[in-house]
Amino acid sequence: MSGWRSCRLALIIVVTLASTTACSSPPEIAISDVSIPAPLPSSASIYLSIENRGGTSDRLIGVDSSDVEASLHRTTIAADGLTSMVPVKEIEIPDGETVRLEPGSLHLMVTTDSTFESGQEIPLTLTFETSGAISTVAVVE
Protein backbone atom coordinates (compact mmCIF):
# COMPACT_ATOMS: atom_id res chain seq x y z
CA MET A 1 0.00 0.00 0.00
CA SER A 2 2.82 2.44 0.78
CA GLY A 3 4.28 1.79 -2.69
CA TRP A 4 0.98 2.88 -4.25
CA ARG A 5 0.90 6.05 -2.11
CA SER A 6 4.47 6.88 -3.14
CA CYS A 7 3.61 6.45 -6.82
CA ARG A 8 0.45 8.50 -6.43
CA LEU A 9 2.35 11.30 -4.64
CA ALA A 10 5.06 11.27 -7.31
CA LEU A 11 2.41 11.50 -10.05
CA ILE A 12 0.73 14.45 -8.32
CA ILE A 13 4.08 16.27 -8.04
CA VAL A 14 4.93 15.65 -11.71
CA VAL A 15 1.51 16.85 -12.90
CA THR A 16 1.71 19.95 -10.68
CA LEU A 17 5.20 20.86 -11.92
CA ALA A 18 4.23 20.28 -15.54
CA SER A 19 1.12 22.45 -15.29
CA THR A 20 3.00 25.22 -13.48
CA THR A 21 5.74 25.23 -16.12
CA ALA A 22 3.23 25.16 -18.97
CA CYS A 23 1.38 28.19 -17.53
CA SER A 24 4.49 30.38 -17.43
CA SER A 25 5.23 31.99 -20.75
CA PRO A 26 8.62 33.54 -21.49
CA PRO A 27 9.08 37.30 -21.33
CA GLU A 28 7.83 39.22 -24.37
CA ILE A 29 9.55 42.61 -24.41
CA ALA A 30 8.30 45.64 -26.38
CA ILE A 31 10.12 49.00 -26.50
CA SER A 32 8.21 52.25 -27.13
CA ASP A 33 8.22 56.03 -26.58
CA VAL A 34 11.98 56.32 -27.16
CA SER A 35 13.10 59.96 -26.92
CA ILE A 36 16.12 62.19 -26.38
CA PRO A 37 14.71 65.56 -25.27
CA ALA A 38 16.96 68.62 -24.86
CA PRO A 39 20.41 67.04 -24.99
CA LEU A 40 23.53 68.82 -23.82
CA PRO A 41 26.15 69.24 -26.56
CA SER A 42 27.90 65.92 -25.85
CA SER A 43 25.66 64.03 -23.40
CA ALA A 44 21.99 63.17 -23.15
CA SER A 45 19.42 61.14 -21.29
CA ILE A 46 17.27 58.70 -23.22
CA TYR A 47 13.77 57.95 -21.96
CA LEU A 48 11.60 55.04 -23.06
CA SER A 49 9.03 52.47 -21.99
CA ILE A 50 9.75 48.75 -21.70
CA GLU A 51 6.67 46.53 -21.64
CA ASN A 52 6.84 42.88 -20.69
CA ARG A 53 3.80 41.18 -22.25
CA GLY A 54 5.00 37.72 -21.22
CA GLY A 55 4.44 35.59 -18.15
CA THR A 56 7.98 35.71 -16.75
CA SER A 57 10.02 38.67 -15.55
CA ASP A 58 13.20 39.74 -17.35
CA ARG A 59 16.08 42.13 -16.63
CA LEU A 60 17.62 44.85 -18.77
CA ILE A 61 21.32 44.13 -18.23
CA GLY A 62 23.00 46.35 -20.80
CA VAL A 63 22.76 48.96 -23.52
CA ASP A 64 25.07 49.50 -26.46
CA SER A 65 25.32 51.74 -29.50
CA SER A 66 27.62 51.97 -32.49
CA ASP A 67 27.38 55.79 -32.38
CA VAL A 68 27.70 56.72 -28.68
CA GLU A 69 28.79 55.42 -25.28
CA ALA A 70 25.68 54.25 -23.41
CA SER A 71 24.89 53.07 -19.88
CA LEU A 72 22.02 52.49 -17.43
CA HIS A 73 21.51 55.16 -14.72
CA ARG A 74 19.19 56.20 -11.92
CA THR A 75 18.70 59.80 -10.84
CA THR A 76 18.78 60.25 -7.09
CA ILE A 77 17.84 63.29 -5.03
CA ALA A 78 19.69 63.72 -1.76
CA ALA A 79 18.14 65.11 1.43
CA ASP A 80 19.75 68.48 0.70
CA GLY A 81 17.98 68.58 -2.68
CA LEU A 82 21.07 67.94 -4.81
CA THR A 83 20.50 65.67 -7.79
CA SER A 84 22.99 63.05 -8.89
CA MET A 85 23.10 60.07 -11.22
CA VAL A 86 24.34 56.65 -10.26
CA PRO A 87 24.99 53.76 -12.65
CA VAL A 88 22.85 50.65 -12.25
CA LYS A 89 23.78 47.12 -13.30
CA GLU A 90 20.29 45.98 -14.27
CA ILE A 91 16.64 47.01 -14.38
CA GLU A 92 13.94 44.49 -13.45
CA ILE A 93 11.07 44.21 -15.95
CA PRO A 94 8.28 42.31 -14.14
CA ASP A 95 5.92 40.12 -16.15
CA GLY A 96 2.76 41.88 -17.28
CA GLU A 97 4.12 45.36 -16.43
CA THR A 98 5.60 48.40 -18.14
CA VAL A 99 8.73 50.05 -16.75
CA ARG A 100 9.20 53.68 -17.75
CA LEU A 101 12.64 55.20 -17.97
CA GLU A 102 11.83 58.86 -17.35
CA PRO A 103 13.22 62.12 -15.95
CA GLY A 104 14.07 61.96 -12.26
CA SER A 105 14.23 58.17 -12.30
CA LEU A 106 15.77 55.38 -14.35
CA HIS A 107 17.16 56.38 -17.76
CA LEU A 108 19.83 55.62 -20.32
CA MET A 109 22.80 57.99 -20.39
CA VAL A 110 24.68 58.54 -23.64
CA THR A 111 27.82 60.53 -24.39
CA THR A 112 29.62 61.38 -27.60
CA ASP A 113 32.80 63.12 -28.74
CA SER A 114 30.75 65.17 -31.19
CA THR A 115 27.62 67.30 -30.76
CA PHE A 116 24.06 65.95 -30.78
CA GLU A 117 21.95 67.46 -33.56
CA SER A 118 18.17 67.76 -33.71
CA GLY A 119 16.73 64.89 -35.77
CA GLN A 120 19.85 62.74 -35.31
CA GLU A 121 19.07 59.04 -34.99
CA ILE A 122 20.96 57.05 -32.35
CA PRO A 123 20.85 53.25 -32.82
CA LEU A 124 20.57 51.35 -29.54
CA THR A 125 20.76 47.69 -28.62
CA LEU A 126 19.13 46.84 -25.30
CA THR A 127 20.28 43.52 -23.86
CA PHE A 128 17.94 41.52 -21.65
CA GLU A 129 18.90 38.58 -19.47
CA THR A 130 16.33 36.23 -21.05
CA SER A 131 15.05 37.98 -24.17
CA GLY A 132 18.52 38.80 -25.51
CA ALA A 133 19.29 41.80 -27.72
CA ILE A 134 16.52 44.12 -28.92
CA SER A 135 17.35 47.01 -31.26
CA THR A 136 15.64 50.38 -31.36
CA VAL A 137 16.41 53.93 -32.47
CA ALA A 138 16.29 57.13 -30.39
CA VAL A 139 15.80 60.45 -32.18
CA VAL A 140 17.27 63.67 -30.79
CA GLU A 141 14.45 66.21 -30.39
Salt bridges, closest charged atoms under 4 A:
GLU51 OE1 - ARG53 NE 3.18
GLU90 OE2 - ARG59 NE 3.11
GLU92 OE1 - ARG59 NE 3.12
GLU129 OE1 - ARG59 NH1 2.95
